[in-house]
């Protein structure tokens, strides 16, 4: 007796394309969702890094703005008194102001922002102006260090001897000291200019952080 094979007796080698397609779609959606979630997390982390960096730089700029104005006043007073006496023909020792404590301002917030690469997230124009500001601020304080070295070597040792120590027999004031006093006045003008710039940049950063 011959047995007829039915469909139930045949091996099931044909794949279930519908099920495979569904599984592929599920995998694709899962991978895509994970990608977008990770991208969103990275975006939030980058925004937080930028916010923290901006807050740190803002604090530095406000400090520069405030302290810079104070130092301008501290330098200007002695310079004006010396110039008035010199213009009146009175012999006098050169008056000057020396910054107490560290002679250069801290720039840790900006340095860390640049080193970490977060600075690249600032708008190009703002990034350029911040970089210019910090470059200039370092530069004028390097100039101040040279002035300070001159004062400590050439001026302070003579002060106890009185005004005559700064004049020659003809009554001419020491040219090297006169030039140095003019350069300190120039430094004070630069300090005032950069203090204003610090305030303007701080205002812009503050507005950016609020947004």
C-alpha beads as a LAMMPS data file, in Angstrom:
LAMMPS data file: protein, C-alpha beads

211 atoms
210 bonds

1 atom types
1 bond types

-500.0 500.0 xlo xhi
-500.0 500.0 ylo yhi
-500.0 500.0 zlo zhi

Masses

1 110.0

Atoms # bond

1 1 1 0.000 0.000 0.000
2 1 1 1.449 3.306 -1.077
3 1 1 1.441 6.225 1.428
4 1 1 0.879 9.692 0.029
5 1 1 3.041 12.399 1.575
6 1 1 1.213 15.443 2.805
7 1 1 2.539 18.958 3.489
8 1 1 2.840 18.135 7.160
9 1 1 5.260 15.366 6.335
10 1 1 7.666 17.557 4.312
11 1 1 10.678 19.214 6.055
12 1 1 10.037 22.906 6.771
13 1 1 13.126 24.468 5.137
14 1 1 11.416 27.612 3.861
15 1 1 12.273 30.623 6.068
16 1 1 9.591 32.776 7.652
17 1 1 10.316 36.023 5.771
18 1 1 7.705 38.017 7.605
19 1 1 9.166 37.161 10.990
20 1 1 12.701 37.872 9.780
21 1 1 11.620 41.231 8.428
22 1 1 9.974 42.151 11.728
23 1 1 13.097 41.170 13.646
24 1 1 15.266 43.263 11.359
25 1 1 12.980 46.246 11.818
26 1 1 13.103 45.817 15.603
27 1 1 16.900 45.615 15.542
28 1 1 17.144 48.691 13.278
29 1 1 14.788 50.716 15.452
30 1 1 16.668 49.666 18.587
31 1 1 20.077 50.563 17.171
32 1 1 18.813 53.854 15.739
33 1 1 17.112 54.785 19.011
34 1 1 20.265 53.968 20.968
35 1 1 22.284 56.121 18.551
36 1 1 19.955 59.097 18.959
37 1 1 19.825 58.691 22.738
38 1 1 23.629 58.587 22.920
39 1 1 23.904 61.586 20.595
40 1 1 21.437 63.483 22.751
41 1 1 23.391 62.624 25.881
42 1 1 26.616 63.810 24.237
43 1 1 24.853 67.011 23.176
44 1 1 23.673 67.637 26.742
45 1 1 27.145 66.878 28.107
46 1 1 28.730 69.284 25.601
47 1 1 26.218 71.990 26.539
48 1 1 26.980 71.458 30.232
49 1 1 30.734 71.605 29.565
50 1 1 30.244 74.848 27.659
51 1 1 28.059 76.290 30.415
52 1 1 30.587 75.449 33.124
53 1 1 33.475 76.779 31.050
54 1 1 31.550 79.966 30.323
55 1 1 30.742 80.428 34.012
56 1 1 34.411 80.039 34.934
57 1 1 35.575 82.515 32.293
58 1 1 32.804 84.917 33.302
59 1 1 34.087 84.865 36.879
60 1 1 37.630 85.600 35.676
61 1 1 36.467 88.448 33.443
62 1 1 34.435 90.082 36.206
63 1 1 37.468 89.860 38.473
64 1 1 39.675 91.433 35.788
65 1 1 37.116 94.179 35.238
66 1 1 36.897 95.029 38.937
67 1 1 40.528 94.595 39.973
68 1 1 41.801 96.224 36.803
69 1 1 39.877 99.397 37.639
70 1 1 41.270 99.357 41.168
71 1 1 44.831 98.959 39.898
72 1 1 44.398 101.780 37.381
73 1 1 43.484 104.121 40.237
74 1 1 46.362 102.796 42.364
75 1 1 48.911 103.385 39.580
76 1 1 47.511 106.730 38.431
77 1 1 47.710 108.538 41.798
78 1 1 51.482 108.181 42.380
79 1 1 52.259 108.861 38.699
80 1 1 50.256 112.093 38.724
81 1 1 51.928 113.302 41.934
82 1 1 55.363 112.623 40.486
83 1 1 54.551 114.327 37.176
84 1 1 53.172 117.413 38.948
85 1 1 56.320 117.741 41.056
86 1 1 58.560 117.126 38.055
87 1 1 56.688 119.680 35.921
88 1 1 56.985 122.232 38.722
89 1 1 60.746 121.722 38.821
90 1 1 60.760 120.231 42.310
91 1 1 63.233 117.456 42.952
92 1 1 61.395 114.356 44.051
93 1 1 61.797 110.608 44.166
94 1 1 59.755 108.762 41.509
95 1 1 56.427 107.601 42.882
96 1 1 54.990 104.286 41.773
97 1 1 52.659 101.491 42.841
98 1 1 53.561 97.823 43.089
99 1 1 50.860 95.148 42.852
100 1 1 50.677 93.229 46.102
101 1 1 50.756 89.432 45.935
102 1 1 50.932 87.705 42.559
103 1 1 51.916 90.287 39.914
104 1 1 49.991 88.497 37.158
105 1 1 46.258 87.646 37.064
106 1 1 44.934 84.061 37.115
107 1 1 43.835 82.640 33.763
108 1 1 43.053 79.053 34.835
109 1 1 39.451 79.058 33.543
110 1 1 40.404 80.133 30.016
111 1 1 43.483 77.867 29.932
112 1 1 41.392 74.841 30.975
113 1 1 38.725 75.676 28.384
114 1 1 41.327 75.791 25.613
115 1 1 43.144 72.649 26.816
116 1 1 39.904 70.620 26.976
117 1 1 38.777 71.715 23.519
118 1 1 35.577 73.270 24.886
119 1 1 36.706 76.667 23.584
120 1 1 35.911 75.441 20.044
121 1 1 32.214 75.409 20.985
122 1 1 32.083 79.183 21.389
123 1 1 30.904 81.222 18.427
124 1 1 33.943 81.990 16.224
125 1 1 33.816 85.754 16.791
126 1 1 33.480 85.399 20.562
127 1 1 36.236 82.782 20.647
128 1 1 38.548 85.095 18.708
129 1 1 37.864 88.072 20.977
130 1 1 38.338 86.003 24.131
131 1 1 41.620 84.665 22.784
132 1 1 42.739 88.185 21.873
133 1 1 41.797 89.508 25.292
134 1 1 43.742 86.837 27.185
135 1 1 46.740 87.219 24.873
136 1 1 46.799 90.981 25.436
137 1 1 46.234 90.677 29.171
138 1 1 49.172 88.297 29.520
139 1 1 51.274 90.585 27.354
140 1 1 50.765 93.759 29.369
141 1 1 51.505 91.904 32.599
142 1 1 54.741 90.604 31.118
143 1 1 55.540 94.273 30.475
144 1 1 54.676 95.051 34.079
145 1 1 57.091 92.360 35.276
146 1 1 59.871 94.114 33.361
147 1 1 58.897 97.436 34.962
148 1 1 58.871 95.801 38.374
149 1 1 62.317 94.298 37.823
150 1 1 63.680 97.729 36.865
151 1 1 62.110 99.406 39.899
152 1 1 63.514 96.807 42.270
153 1 1 67.007 97.034 40.720
154 1 1 67.336 100.715 39.850
155 1 1 64.829 102.711 41.895
156 1 1 64.269 101.131 45.323
157 1 1 67.989 101.032 46.251
158 1 1 68.227 104.823 45.692
159 1 1 65.041 105.957 47.385
160 1 1 66.534 106.116 50.887
161 1 1 69.208 108.487 49.568
162 1 1 66.466 110.972 48.681
163 1 1 65.600 112.906 45.515
164 1 1 69.199 113.921 44.718
165 1 1 69.999 110.274 43.935
166 1 1 67.850 110.598 40.802
167 1 1 69.399 113.827 39.449
168 1 1 72.782 114.570 37.935
169 1 1 74.957 117.616 38.663
170 1 1 73.077 119.699 36.093
171 1 1 69.748 118.915 37.742
172 1 1 68.654 116.529 35.020
173 1 1 66.418 113.647 36.131
174 1 1 67.745 110.129 35.404
175 1 1 66.643 109.488 31.763
176 1 1 66.295 105.717 32.286
177 1 1 63.944 106.240 35.230
178 1 1 61.982 108.895 33.323
179 1 1 61.457 106.473 30.422
180 1 1 60.406 103.737 32.821
181 1 1 57.845 106.029 34.441
182 1 1 56.414 106.792 30.993
183 1 1 56.181 103.068 30.252
184 1 1 54.357 102.449 33.531
185 1 1 51.889 105.139 32.476
186 1 1 51.483 103.301 29.175
187 1 1 50.883 100.042 31.053
188 1 1 48.196 101.764 33.128
189 1 1 46.414 102.931 29.961
190 1 1 46.531 99.376 28.566
191 1 1 45.199 98.023 31.839
192 1 1 42.283 100.451 31.731
193 1 1 41.509 99.519 28.116
194 1 1 41.534 95.778 28.830
195 1 1 39.465 96.192 31.982
196 1 1 36.733 97.757 29.840
197 1 1 37.089 94.922 27.320
198 1 1 36.744 92.385 30.148
199 1 1 33.455 94.004 31.160
200 1 1 32.107 93.914 27.603
201 1 1 33.050 90.254 27.133
202 1 1 31.582 89.385 30.530
203 1 1 28.267 90.999 29.564
204 1 1 28.177 88.972 26.352
205 1 1 29.020 85.705 28.120
206 1 1 26.412 86.407 30.777
207 1 1 23.739 86.873 28.109
208 1 1 24.832 83.638 26.421
209 1 1 24.577 81.659 29.665
210 1 1 21.095 83.019 30.364
211 1 1 19.902 81.934 26.908

Bonds

1 1 1 2
2 1 2 3
3 1 3 4
4 1 4 5
5 1 5 6
6 1 6 7
7 1 7 8
8 1 8 9
9 1 9 10
10 1 10 11
11 1 11 12
12 1 12 13
13 1 13 14
14 1 14 15
15 1 15 16
16 1 16 17
17 1 17 18
18 1 18 19
19 1 19 20
20 1 20 21
21 1 21 22
22 1 22 23
23 1 23 24
24 1 24 25
25 1 25 26
26 1 26 27
27 1 27 28
28 1 28 29
29 1 29 30
30 1 30 31
31 1 31 32
32 1 32 33
33 1 33 34
34 1 34 35
35 1 35 36
36 1 36 37
37 1 37 38
38 1 38 39
39 1 39 40
40 1 40 41
41 1 41 42
42 1 42 43
43 1 43 44
44 1 44 45
45 1 45 46
46 1 46 47
47 1 47 48
48 1 48 49
49 1 49 50
50 1 50 51
51 1 51 52
52 1 52 53
53 1 53 54
54 1 54 55
55 1 55 56
56 1 56 57
57 1 57 58
58 1 58 59
59 1 59 60
60 1 60 61
61 1 61 62
62 1 62 63
63 1 63 64
64 1 64 65
65 1 65 66
66 1 66 67
67 1 67 68
68 1 68 69
69 1 69 70
70 1 70 71
71 1 71 72
72 1 72 73
73 1 73 74
74 1 74 75
75 1 75 76
76 1 76 77
77 1 77 78
78 1 78 79
79 1 79 80
80 1 80 81
81 1 81 82
82 1 82 83
83 1 83 84
84 1 84 85
85 1 85 86
86 1 86 87
87 1 87 88
88 1 88 89
89 1 89 90
90 1 90 91
91 1 91 92
92 1 92 93
93 1 93 94
94 1 94 95
95 1 95 96
96 1 96 97
97 1 97 98
98 1 98 99
99 1 99 100
100 1 100 101
101 1 101 102
102 1 102 103
103 1 103 104
104 1 104 105
105 1 105 106
106 1 106 107
107 1 107 108
108 1 108 109
109 1 109 110
110 1 110 111
111 1 111 112
112 1 112 113
113 1 113 114
114 1 114 115
115 1 115 116
116 1 116 117
117 1 117 118
118 1 118 119
119 1 119 120
120 1 120 121
121 1 121 122
122 1 122 123
123 1 123 124
124 1 124 125
125 1 125 126
126 1 126 127
127 1 127 128
128 1 128 129
129 1 129 130
130 1 130 131
131 1 131 132
132 1 132 133
133 1 133 134
134 1 134 135
135 1 135 136
136 1 136 137
137 1 137 138
138 1 138 139
139 1 139 140
140 1 140 141
141 1 141 142
142 1 142 143
143 1 143 144
144 1 144 145
145 1 145 146
146 1 146 147
147 1 147 148
148 1 148 149
149 1 149 150
150 1 150 151
151 1 151 152
152 1 152 153
153 1 153 154
154 1 154 155
155 1 155 156
156 1 156 157
157 1 157 158
158 1 158 159
159 1 159 160
160 1 160 161
161 1 161 162
162 1 162 163
163 1 163 164
164 1 164 165
165 1 165 166
166 1 166 167
167 1 167 168
168 1 168 169
169 1 169 170
170 1 170 171
171 1 171 172
172 1 172 173
173 1 173 174
174 1 174 175
175 1 175 176
176 1 176 177
177 1 177 178
178 1 178 179
179 1 179 180
180 1 180 181
181 1 181 182
182 1 182 183
183 1 183 184
184 1 184 185
185 1 185 186
186 1 186 187
187 1 187 188
188 1 188 189
189 1 189 190
190 1 190 191
191 1 191 192
192 1 192 193
193 1 193 194
194 1 194 195
195 1 195 196
196 1 196 197
197 1 197 198
198 1 198 199
199 1 199 200
200 1 200 201
201 1 201 202
202 1 202 203
203 1 203 204
204 1 204 205
205 1 205 206
206 1 206 207
207 1 207 208
208 1 208 209
209 1 209 210
210 1 210 211
